[in-house]
């Protein structure tokens, strides 16, 4: 069974204090590791997809990396508007049975 | 990123009535759409996978007759909660799969907050 574990569950940072979120996973036939941002009462907003170990992607203050067992979302010099729940998901191969399995998320709070 | 529109964003209905939620991919064709349910402070739980032109595939424990899914076109899937009860109150989110013959990505709608009174 696919498993996705995110840590920490919650993280409080001061504005400008860089940190990383972790996503550990076990899946057979990985077809993408996804990061999403979710604001309260909203649907997840797509951030990144990583497909192979060693791959990295960046967007503004965010950088996602991937190994064979985990992914990190690095946040550099965060701002209060980066406060949100960050979700990690893995896609599993299976043709028409393709599906995503989500972790429980990390609630990030950035204080001014 | 691609745009997925979900409607309505909020709905309140009486117990015993049915509610329909629409999910549209606005700028791409989606042969596969997904329906999730999310409880407060919990992650997304996949309810069913909706394939255009065929029957939806439901996850274990999800009642097919209660959560009717129709994916009649490449840009529209609907979820109908039939004979709704207060325990069906939740946040429902749809997702559409965008496939380019090599990579696949999933984009989400805004979600629908269903309250059954």
Interface residues (C-beta under 8 A of the other chain):
Chain A: X31 X32 X34 X36 X41 X42 X43 X44 X45 X46 X49 X51 X87 X89 X91 X96 X97 X98 X99 X100 X101 X102 X103 X104 X105
Chain B: X1 X4 X6 X32 X34 X42 X43 X44 X46 X49 X51 X57 X91 X93 X95 X97 X103 X104 X105 X106 X107 X108 X109 X110 X111 X113
